[in-house]
């Protein structure tokens, strides 16, 4: 069955038949409870390090707690972007800037969900993207939309509502992390031109333009 893509900026890929599956990314080993700081500009050394970083914020911790339940029930897994999809997205989203991080995407057929991510992205960008996509994964309206036939108008409305919720969660996470790690604030500001939503809450009409 084709999977429906809800995010991010990949609406031109309305459906996508996945190729051979990669090994799922292993997450959620819990160790060390000291403050978890990571190098923001380089790919994460391990997924565990990235998830422990996300856990430093109250909102990230709560989203992870719920997402972990989904994963433990076998409803969702995490995989690196398949190479074919990665090049398609790079072509669609980054024609003028192929170095722009792809981040992550959530896809579901209504029964099973997959969170795709680009492991080569900077950890400081992957973290808020993951929070955004986990918020989609926890959004029952997306699962339900994939299970039932929808008109294009309905799909657009469902995506817009879900994106508003995901950007709100992402912004809350970023605000908490910047308060904990002043260095993270400086890192996000260094991406202001390319990824302005690292530094401020997007307005509804900006979100609507991104996903029209
Ligand atoms: Zn989204």
Boltz pocket constraint, residues with backbone or C-beta under 6 A from the ligand:
constraints:
  - pocket:
      binder: B
      contacts: [[A, 6], [A, 7], [A, 8], [A, 132], [A, 136], [A, 162], [A, 163], [A, 166]]
      max_distance: 6.0
